[in-house]
Amino acid sequence: MLALSDETVSLQIVLSWVLGGVQTPTWPILGLLAVLSAACLGLTLLFARGLDMIGLGEVMATAFGLDVNRFVALAVLAGSVVVAAAVAFGGLVAFVGLAAPHIARWLVGPMHRPLLPASALVGASIVTIADAIARAALPPSEIPLGLVTAVAGGPFFVLLLAHRLRT
């Protein structure tokens, strides 16, 4: 059960976070988001070379001198920090984090140095387009952003699965 106090938390803000949504930020919050996004992108780029080695297989990565267990633990930790930062601002927006890397891989290929920033740009584009649809579909009300991405993400993964089964 969700307990709310009128003085501390607005029900609309809580529901927006749970259902996913992008609120119009103030300039200081926008600056914080820009710095946080740049830091998260920089953090992920530190792992690009190791991720490429892991893609060759654990034995090959070890042969190239990568401590696979340590690297995987650090990469999972870094990924958790990046996801936590995104969810803290945008809430629970379904499928974007799953669909964006697949689409980015189709656009730039499998190497992680270009793939990681492309995934961020594709994810930002998906959220922007979905937010515009959510705001414009039923004026003056607004559809939750997470609902729009879930409606689009479900069929996307069905098509992706069907394509994989055909090949």
CNS distance restraints for C-alpha pairs under 8 A (distance, minus, plus):
assign (resid   4 and name CA) (resid   8 and name CA) 7.59 0.50 0.50
assign (resid   4 and name CA) (resid   9 and name CA) 6.22 0.50 0.50
assign (resid   4 and name CA) (resid  10 and name CA) 7.60 0.50 0.50
assign (resid   4 and name CA) (resid  11 and name CA) 7.18 0.50 0.50
assign (resid   5 and name CA) (resid   9 and name CA) 5.99 0.50 0.50
assign (resid   5 and name CA) (resid  10 and name CA) 7.83 0.50 0.50
assign (resid   6 and name CA) (resid  10 and name CA) 6.42 0.50 0.50
assign (resid   9 and name CA) (resid  13 and name CA) 7.29 0.50 0.50
assign (resid   9 and name CA) (resid  14 and name CA) 7.33 0.50 0.50
assign (resid  10 and name CA) (resid  14 and name CA) 6.47 0.50 0.50
assign (resid  11 and name CA) (resid  15 and name CA) 6.07 0.50 0.50
assign (resid  12 and name CA) (resid  16 and name CA) 5.96 0.50 0.50
assign (resid  13 and name CA) (resid  17 and name CA) 6.25 0.50 0.50
assign (resid  14 and name CA) (resid  18 and name CA) 6.23 0.50 0.50
assign (resid  15 and name CA) (resid  19 and name CA) 5.87 0.50 0.50
assign (resid  15 and name CA) (resid  20 and name CA) 7.95 0.50 0.50
assign (resid  16 and name CA) (resid  20 and name CA) 5.47 0.50 0.50
assign (resid  16 and name CA) (resid  21 and name CA) 5.32 0.50 0.50
assign (resid  16 and name CA) (resid  91 and name CA) 7.27 0.50 0.50
assign (resid  16 and name CA) (resid 144 and name CA) 6.98 0.50 0.50
assign (resid  17 and name CA) (resid  21 and name CA) 6.04 0.50 0.50
assign (resid  17 and name CA) (resid  89 and name CA) 7.99 0.50 0.50
assign (resid  17 and name CA) (resid  90 and name CA) 6.53 0.50 0.50
assign (resid  17 and name CA) (resid  91 and name CA) 4.16 0.50 0.50
assign (resid  17 and name CA) (resid  92 and name CA) 6.42 0.50 0.50
assign (resid  18 and name CA) (resid  91 and name CA) 5.81 0.50 0.50
assign (resid  18 and name CA) (resid  92 and name CA) 5.66 0.50 0.50
assign (resid  19 and name CA) (resid  91 and name CA) 6.87 0.50 0.50
assign (resid  19 and name CA) (resid  92 and name CA) 5.99 0.50 0.50
assign (resid  19 and name CA) (resid  93 and name CA) 6.98 0.50 0.50
assign (resid  19 and name CA) (resid 144 and name CA) 5.71 0.50 0.50
assign (resid  19 and name CA) (resid 145 and name CA) 6.80 0.50 0.50
assign (resid  19 and name CA) (resid 146 and name CA) 5.31 0.50 0.50
assign (resid  19 and name CA) (resid 147 and name CA) 7.14 0.50 0.50
assign (resid  20 and name CA) (resid  90 and name CA) 5.86 0.50 0.50
assign (resid  20 and name CA) (resid  91 and name CA) 4.40 0.50 0.50
assign (resid  20 and name CA) (resid  92 and name CA) 4.64 0.50 0.50
assign (resid  20 and name CA) (resid  93 and name CA) 4.70 0.50 0.50
assign (resid  20 and name CA) (resid  94 and name CA) 7.95 0.50 0.50
assign (resid  20 and name CA) (resid 144 and name CA) 6.23 0.50 0.50
assign (resid  20 and name CA) (resid 145 and name CA) 5.25 0.50 0.50
assign (resid  20 and name CA) (resid 146 and name CA) 4.67 0.50 0.50
assign (resid  20 and name CA) (resid 147 and name CA) 7.96 0.50 0.50
assign (resid  21 and name CA) (resid  90 and name CA) 5.47 0.50 0.50
assign (resid  21 and name CA) (resid  91 and name CA) 6.22 0.50 0.50
assign (resid  21 and name CA) (resid  92 and name CA) 7.95 0.50 0.50
assign (resid  21 and name CA) (resid  93 and name CA) 7.28 0.50 0.50
assign (resid  21 and name CA) (resid 131 and name CA) 7.44 0.50 0.50
assign (resid  21 and name CA) (resid 144 and name CA) 6.28 0.50 0.50
assign (resid  21 and name CA) (resid 145 and name CA) 5.02 0.50 0.50
assign (resid  21 and name CA) (resid 146 and name CA) 6.90 0.50 0.50
assign (resid  22 and name CA) (resid  89 and name CA) 7.51 0.50 0.50
assign (resid  22 and name CA) (resid  90 and name CA) 5.42 0.50 0.50
assign (resid  22 and name CA) (resid 131 and name CA) 7.27 0.50 0.50
assign (resid  22 and name CA) (resid 145 and name CA) 7.71 0.50 0.50
assign (resid  23 and name CA) (resid  90 and name CA) 7.97 0.50 0.50
assign (resid  25 and name CA) (resid  29 and name CA) 5.72 0.50 0.50
assign (resid  25 and name CA) (resid  30 and name CA) 5.83 0.50 0.50
assign (resid  26 and name CA) (resid  30 and name CA) 6.09 0.50 0.50
assign (resid  27 and name CA) (resid  31 and name CA) 6.14 0.50 0.50
assign (resid  28 and name CA) (resid  32 and name CA) 6.22 0.50 0.50
assign (resid  29 and name CA) (resid  33 and name CA) 6.11 0.50 0.50
assign (resid  30 and name CA) (resid  34 and name CA) 6.17 0.50 0.50
assign (resid  31 and name CA) (resid  35 and name CA) 6.29 0.50 0.50
assign (resid  32 and name CA) (resid  36 and name CA) 6.00 0.50 0.50
assign (resid  33 and name CA) (resid  37 and name CA) 5.86 0.50 0.50
assign (resid  34 and name CA) (resid  38 and name CA) 6.16 0.50 0.50
assign (resid  35 and name CA) (resid  39 and name CA) 6.11 0.50 0.50
assign (resid  36 and name CA) (resid  40 and name CA) 6.09 0.50 0.50
assign (resid  36 and name CA) (resid  85 and name CA) 7.64 0.50 0.50
assign (resid  37 and name CA) (resid  41 and name CA) 6.09 0.50 0.50
assign (resid  38 and name CA) (resid  42 and name CA) 6.07 0.50 0.50
assign (resid  39 and name CA) (resid  43 and name CA) 6.05 0.50 0.50
assign (resid  40 and name CA) (resid  44 and name CA) 6.23 0.50 0.50
assign (resid  40 and name CA) (resid  81 and name CA) 7.94 0.50 0.50
assign (resid  40 and name CA) (resid  82 and name CA) 5.62 0.50 0.50
assign (resid  41 and name CA) (resid  45 and name CA) 6.21 0.50 0.50
assign (resid  41 and name CA) (resid 116 and name CA) 7.61 0.50 0.50
assign (resid  41 and name CA) (resid 117 and name CA) 6.82 0.50 0.50
assign (resid  41 and name CA) (resid 120 and name CA) 7.90 0.50 0.50
assign (resid  42 and name CA) (resid  46 and name CA) 6.54 0.50 0.50
assign (resid  43 and name CA) (resid  47 and name CA) 7.37 0.50 0.50
assign (resid  43 and name CA) (resid  78 and name CA) 7.05 0.50 0.50
assign (resid  44 and name CA) (resid  48 and name CA) 6.93 0.50 0.50
assign (resid  44 and name CA) (resid  78 and name CA) 7.06 0.50 0.50
assign (resid  44 and name CA) (resid  79 and name CA) 7.41 0.50 0.50
assign (resid  44 and name CA) (resid 116 and name CA) 7.06 0.50 0.50
assign (resid  45 and name CA) (resid 112 and name CA) 7.89 0.50 0.50
assign (resid  45 and name CA) (resid 113 and name CA) 6.34 0.50 0.50
assign (resid  45 and name CA) (resid 116 and name CA) 6.88 0.50 0.50
assign (resid  47 and name CA) (resid  51 and name CA) 6.07 0.50 0.50
assign (resid  47 and name CA) (resid  75 and name CA) 6.76 0.50 0.50
assign (resid  48 and name CA) (resid  52 and name CA) 6.28 0.50 0.50
assign (resid  48 and name CA) (resid 111 and name CA) 7.88 0.50 0.50
assign (resid  48 and name CA) (resid 112 and name CA) 4.91 0.50 0.50
assign (resid  48 and name CA) (resid 113 and name CA) 5.29 0.50 0.50
assign (resid  48 and name CA) (resid 116 and name CA) 7.75 0.50 0.50
assign (resid  49 and name CA) (resid  53 and name CA) 6.39 0.50 0.50
assign (resid  49 and name CA) (resid 112 and name CA) 7.14 0.50 0.50
assign (resid  49 and name CA) (resid 113 and name CA) 7.38 0.50 0.50
assign (resid  50 and name CA) (resid  54 and name CA) 6.16 0.50 0.50
assign (resid  50 and name CA) (resid  61 and name CA) 7.83 0.50 0.50
assign (resid  50 and name CA) (resid  66 and name CA) 7.15 0.50 0.50
assign (resid  50 and name CA) (resid  71 and name CA) 7.38 0.50 0.50
assign (resid  51 and name CA) (resid  55 and name CA) 6.22 0.50 0.50
assign (resid  51 and name CA) (resid 112 and name CA) 6.82 0.50 0.50
assign (resid  52 and name CA) (resid  56 and name CA) 6.91 0.50 0.50
assign (resid  52 and name CA) (resid 111 and name CA) 6.42 0.50 0.50
assign (resid  52 and name CA) (resid 112 and name CA) 6.31 0.50 0.50
assign (resid  53 and name CA) (resid  57 and name CA) 7.10 0.50 0.50
assign (resid  53 and name CA) (resid  60 and name CA) 7.15 0.50 0.50
assign (resid  53 and name CA) (resid  61 and name CA) 4.93 0.50 0.50
assign (resid  53 and name CA) (resid  64 and name CA) 7.66 0.50 0.50
assign (resid  53 and name CA) (resid  66 and name CA) 7.90 0.50 0.50
assign (resid  54 and name CA) (resid  58 and name CA) 5.83 0.50 0.50
assign (resid  54 and name CA) (resid  60 and name CA) 7.72 0.50 0.50
assign (resid  54 and name CA) (resid  61 and name CA) 5.50 0.50 0.50
assign (resid  54 and name CA) (resid  68 and name CA) 7.65 0.50 0.50
assign (resid  56 and name CA) (resid  60 and name CA) 6.00 0.50 0.50
assign (resid  56 and name CA) (resid  61 and name CA) 6.62 0.50 0.50
assign (resid  57 and name CA) (resid  61 and name CA) 6.12 0.50 0.50
assign (resid  58 and name CA) (resid  62 and name CA) 6.13 0.50 0.50
assign (resid  58 and name CA) (resid  68 and name CA) 6.82 0.50 0.50
assign (resid  59 and name CA) (resid  63 and name CA) 6.18 0.50 0.50
assign (resid  60 and name CA) (resid  64 and name CA) 6.24 0.50 0.50
assign (resid  61 and name CA) (resid  65 and name CA) 6.58 0.50 0.50
assign (resid  61 and name CA) (resid  66 and name CA) 5.48 0.50 0.50
assign (resid  61 and name CA) (resid  67 and name CA) 7.92 0.50 0.50
assign (resid  61 and name CA) (resid  68 and name CA) 6.97 0.50 0.50
assign (resid  62 and name CA) (resid  66 and name CA) 4.91 0.50 0.50
assign (resid  62 and name CA) (resid  67 and name CA) 6.23 0.50 0.50
assign (resid  62 and name CA) (resid  68 and name CA) 6.47 0.50 0.50
assign (resid  66 and name CA) (resid  71 and name CA) 7.34 0.50 0.50
assign (resid  67 and name CA) (resid  71 and name CA) 5.98 0.50 0.50
assign (resid  68 and name CA) (resid  72 and name CA) 5.97 0.50 0.50
assign (resid  69 and name CA) (resid  73 and name CA) 6.25 0.50 0.50
assign (resid  70 and name CA) (resid  74 and name CA) 6.23 0.50 0.50
assign (resid  71 and name CA) (resid  75 and name CA) 5.96 0.50 0.50
assign (resid  72 and name CA) (resid  76 and name CA) 6.02 0.50 0.50
assign (resid  73 and name CA) (resid  77 and name CA) 6.22 0.50 0.50
assign (resid  74 and name CA) (resid  78 and name CA) 6.08 0.50 0.50
assign (resid  75 and name CA) (resid  79 and name CA) 5.99 0.50 0.50
assign (resid  76 and name CA) (resid  80 and name CA) 6.06 0.50 0.50
assign (resid  77 and name CA) (resid  81 and name CA) 6.36 0.50 0.50
assign (resid  78 and name CA) (resid  82 and name CA) 6.33 0.50 0.50
assign (resid  79 and name CA) (resid  83 and name CA) 6.13 0.50 0.50
assign (resid  80 and name CA) (resid  84 and name CA) 5.93 0.50 0.50
assign (resid  81 and name CA) (resid  85 and name CA) 6.20 0.50 0.50
assign (resid  82 and name CA) (resid  86 and name CA) 6.41 0.50 0.50
assign (resid  83 and name CA) (resid  87 and name CA) 6.07 0.50 0.50
assign (resid  84 and name CA) (resid  88 and name CA) 5.91 0.50 0.50
assign (resid  85 and name CA) (resid  89 and name CA) 6.72 0.50 0.50
assign (resid  86 and name CA) (resid  90 and name CA) 6.02 0.50 0.50
assign (resid  86 and name CA) (resid  91 and name CA) 7.56 0.50 0.50
assign (resid  87 and name CA) (resid  91 and name CA) 4.59 0.50 0.50
assign (resid  87 and name CA) (resid  92 and name CA) 6.03 0.50 0.50
assign (resid  87 and name CA) (resid  93 and name CA) 7.74 0.50 0.50
assign (resid  92 and name CA) (resid 146 and name CA) 6.55 0.50 0.50
assign (resid  93 and name CA) (resid 145 and name CA) 6.64 0.50 0.50
assign (resid  93 and name CA) (resid 146 and name CA) 4.34 0.50 0.50
assign (resid  93 and name CA) (resid 147 and name CA) 7.95 0.50 0.50
assign (resid  93 and name CA) (resid 149 and name CA) 6.85 0.50 0.50
assign (resid  93 and name CA) (resid 150 and name CA) 7.93 0.50 0.50
assign (resid  94 and name CA) (resid 146 and name CA) 5.41 0.50 0.50
assign (resid  94 and name CA) (resid 147 and name CA) 7.66 0.50 0.50
assign (resid  94 and name CA) (resid 149 and name CA) 5.86 0.50 0.50
assign (resid  94 and name CA) (resid 150 and name CA) 5.43 0.50 0.50
assign (resid  94 and name CA) (resid 153 and name CA) 7.53 0.50 0.50
assign (resid  95 and name CA) (resid  99 and name CA) 5.82 0.50 0.50
assign (resid  95 and name CA) (resid 149 and name CA) 6.36 0.50 0.50
assign (resid  95 and name CA) (resid 150 and name CA) 6.23 0.50 0.50
assign (resid  95 and name CA) (resid 153 and name CA) 5.39 0.50 0.50
assign (resid  95 and name CA) (resid 154 and name CA) 7.85 0.50 0.50
assign (resid  96 and name CA) (resid 100 and name CA) 5.70 0.50 0.50
assign (resid  96 and name CA) (resid 123 and name CA) 5.93 0.50 0.50
assign (resid  96 and name CA) (resid 126 and name CA) 7.02 0.50 0.50
assign (resid  96 and name CA) (resid 127 and name CA) 7.36 0.50 0.50
assign (resid  96 and name CA) (resid 149 and name CA) 6.97 0.50 0.50
assign (resid  96 and name CA) (resid 153 and name CA) 7.54 0.50 0.50
assign (resid  97 and name CA) (resid 101 and name CA) 7.13 0.50 0.50
assign (resid  97 and name CA) (resid 123 and name CA) 6.91 0.50 0.50
assign (resid  98 and name CA) (resid 102 and name CA) 7.23 0.50 0.50
assign (resid  99 and name CA) (resid 103 and name CA) 6.34 0.50 0.50
assign (resid  99 and name CA) (resid 123 and name CA) 7.92 0.50 0.50
assign (resid  99 and name CA) (resid 153 and name CA) 7.06 0.50 0.50
assign (resid  99 and name CA) (resid 156 and name CA) 7.72 0.50 0.50
assign (resid  99 and name CA) (resid 157 and name CA) 7.82 0.50 0.50
assign (resid 100 and name CA) (resid 104 and name CA) 5.99 0.50 0.50
assign (resid 100 and name CA) (resid 119 and name CA) 5.36 0.50 0.50
assign (resid 100 and name CA) (resid 120 and name CA) 7.49 0.50 0.50
assign (resid 100 and name CA) (resid 122 and name CA) 5.49 0.50 0.50
assign (resid 100 and name CA) (resid 123 and name CA) 4.99 0.50 0.50
assign (resid 100 and name CA) (resid 126 and name CA) 7.68 0.50 0.50
assign (resid 101 and name CA) (resid 105 and name CA) 5.94 0.50 0.50
assign (resid 101 and name CA) (resid 115 and name CA) 7.49 0.50 0.50
assign (resid 101 and name CA) (resid 116 and name CA) 7.83 0.50 0.50
assign (resid 101 and name CA) (resid 118 and name CA) 7.89 0.50 0.50
assign (resid 101 and name CA) (resid 119 and name CA) 4.89 0.50 0.50
assign (resid 101 and name CA) (resid 122 and name CA) 7.79 0.50 0.50
assign (resid 101 and name CA) (resid 123 and name CA) 7.96 0.50 0.50
assign (resid 102 and name CA) (resid 106 and name CA) 6.49 0.50 0.50
assign (resid 103 and name CA) (resid 107 and name CA) 6.49 0.50 0.50
assign (resid 103 and name CA) (resid 119 and name CA) 7.66 0.50 0.50
assign (resid 103 and name CA) (resid 122 and name CA) 7.32 0.50 0.50
assign (resid 104 and name CA) (resid 108 and name CA) 6.06 0.50 0.50
assign (resid 104 and name CA) (resid 109 and name CA) 7.54 0.50 0.50
assign (resid 104 and name CA) (resid 115 and name CA) 6.30 0.50 0.50
assign (resid 104 and name CA) (resid 118 and name CA) 5.54 0.50 0.50
assign (resid 104 and name CA) (resid 119 and name CA) 5.16 0.50 0.50
assign (resid 104 and name CA) (resid 122 and name CA) 6.41 0.50 0.50
assign (resid 105 and name CA) (resid 109 and name CA) 4.74 0.50 0.50
assign (resid 105 and name CA) (resid 110 and name CA) 5.68 0.50 0.50
assign (resid 105 and name CA) (resid 115 and name CA) 6.30 0.50 0.50
assign (resid 105 and name CA) (resid 119 and name CA) 7.87 0.50 0.50
assign (resid 108 and name CA) (resid 114 and name CA) 6.71 0.50 0.50
assign (resid 108 and name CA) (resid 115 and name CA) 6.24 0.50 0.50
assign (resid 108 and name CA) (resid 118 and name CA) 7.37 0.50 0.50
assign (resid 109 and name CA) (resid 115 and name CA) 6.96 0.50 0.50
assign (resid 110 and name CA) (resid 115 and name CA) 6.67 0.50 0.50
assign (resid 111 and name CA) (resid 115 and name CA) 6.04 0.50 0.50
assign (resid 112 and name CA) (resid 116 and name CA) 5.66 0.50 0.50
assign (resid 113 and name CA) (resid 117 and name CA) 7.52 0.50 0.50
assign (resid 114 and name CA) (resid 118 and name CA) 6.18 0.50 0.50
assign (resid 115 and name CA) (resid 119 and name CA) 5.92 0.50 0.50
assign (resid 116 and name CA) (resid 120 and name CA) 6.43 0.50 0.50
assign (resid 117 and name CA) (resid 121 and name CA) 6.25 0.50 0.50
assign (resid 118 and name CA) (resid 122 and name CA) 6.01 0.50 0.50
assign (resid 119 and name CA) (resid 123 and name CA) 5.92 0.50 0.50
assign (resid 120 and name CA) (resid 124 and name CA) 6.08 0.50 0.50
assign (resid 121 and name CA) (resid 125 and name CA) 6.07 0.50 0.50
assign (resid 122 and name CA) (resid 126 and name CA) 6.10 0.50 0.50
assign (resid 123 and name CA) (resid 127 and name CA) 6.20 0.50 0.50
assign (resid 124 and name CA) (resid 128 and name CA) 6.07 0.50 0.50
assign (resid 125 and name CA) (resid 129 and name CA) 6.09 0.50 0.50
assign (resid 126 and name CA) (resid 130 and name CA) 5.95 0.50 0.50
assign (resid 127 and name CA) (resid 131 and name CA) 5.85 0.50 0.50
assign (resid 127 and name CA) (resid 145 and name CA) 7.93 0.50 0.50
assign (resid 127 and name CA) (resid 149 and name CA) 7.85 0.50 0.50
assign (resid 128 and name CA) (resid 132 and name CA) 6.19 0.50 0.50
assign (resid 129 and name CA) (resid 133 and name CA) 6.27 0.50 0.50
assign (resid 130 and name CA) (resid 134 and name CA) 6.03 0.50 0.50
assign (resid 130 and name CA) (resid 145 and name CA) 6.42 0.50 0.50
assign (resid 130 and name CA) (resid 148 and name CA) 6.09 0.50 0.50
assign (resid 130 and name CA) (resid 149 and name CA) 6.37 0.50 0.50
assign (resid 131 and name CA) (resid 135 and name CA) 6.13 0.50 0.50
assign (resid 131 and name CA) (resid 145 and name CA) 5.70 0.50 0.50
assign (resid 131 and name CA) (resid 148 and name CA) 7.98 0.50 0.50
assign (resid 132 and name CA) (resid 136 and name CA) 6.04 0.50 0.50
assign (resid 133 and name CA) (resid 137 and name CA) 5.62 0.50 0.50
assign (resid 133 and name CA) (resid 148 and name CA) 7.61 0.50 0.50
assign (resid 134 and name CA) (resid 138 and name CA) 7.72 0.50 0.50
assign (resid 134 and name CA) (resid 142 and name CA) 5.70 0.50 0.50
assign (resid 134 and name CA) (resid 143 and name CA) 4.73 0.50 0.50
assign (resid 134 and name CA) (resid 144 and name CA) 6.35 0.50 0.50
assign (resid 134 and name CA) (resid 145 and name CA) 5.83 0.50 0.50
assign (resid 134 and name CA) (resid 148 and name CA) 6.49 0.50 0.50
assign (resid 135 and name CA) (resid 139 and name CA) 6.94 0.50 0.50
assign (resid 135 and name CA) (resid 141 and name CA) 7.33 0.50 0.50
assign (resid 135 and name CA) (resid 142 and name CA) 4.89 0.50 0.50
assign (resid 135 and name CA) (resid 143 and name CA) 6.53 0.50 0.50
assign (resid 136 and name CA) (resid 142 and name CA) 7.34 0.50 0.50
assign (resid 137 and name CA) (resid 142 and name CA) 7.41 0.50 0.50
assign (resid 137 and name CA) (resid 143 and name CA) 7.39 0.50 0.50
assign (resid 138 and name CA) (resid 142 and name CA) 6.26 0.50 0.50
assign (resid 138 and name CA) (resid 143 and name CA) 7.21 0.50 0.50
assign (resid 143 and name CA) (resid 147 and name CA) 7.11 0.50 0.50
assign (resid 143 and name CA) (resid 148 and name CA) 7.31 0.50 0.50
assign (resid 144 and name CA) (resid 148 and name CA) 6.76 0.50 0.50
assign (resid 145 and name CA) (resid 149 and name CA) 6.37 0.50 0.50
assign (resid 146 and name CA) (resid 150 and name CA) 5.98 0.50 0.50
assign (resid 147 and name CA) (resid 151 and name CA) 6.10 0.50 0.50
assign (resid 148 and name CA) (resid 152 and name CA) 6.35 0.50 0.50
assign (resid 149 and name CA) (resid 153 and name CA) 5.62 0.50 0.50
assign (resid 150 and name CA) (resid 154 and name CA) 5.90 0.50 0.50
assign (resid 151 and name CA) (resid 155 and name CA) 7.26 0.50 0.50
assign (resid 152 and name CA) (resid 156 and name CA) 6.37 0.50 0.50
assign (resid 153 and name CA) (resid 157 and name CA) 6.26 0.50 0.50
assign (resid 154 and name CA) (resid 158 and name CA) 6.39 0.50 0.50
assign (resid 155 and name CA) (resid 159 and name CA) 6.13 0.50 0.50
assign (resid 156 and name CA) (resid 160 and name CA) 6.14 0.50 0.50
assign (resid 157 and name CA) (resid 161 and name CA) 5.95 0.50 0.50
assign (resid 158 and name CA) (resid 162 and name CA) 6.10 0.50 0.50
assign (resid 159 and name CA) (resid 163 and name CA) 6.07 0.50 0.50
assign (resid 160 and name CA) (resid 164 and name CA) 6.20 0.50 0.50
assign (resid 161 and name CA) (resid 165 and name CA) 6.15 0.50 0.50
assign (resid 162 and name CA) (resid 166 and name CA) 6.31 0.50 0.50
assign (resid 163 and name CA) (resid 167 and name CA) 6.54 0.50 0.50
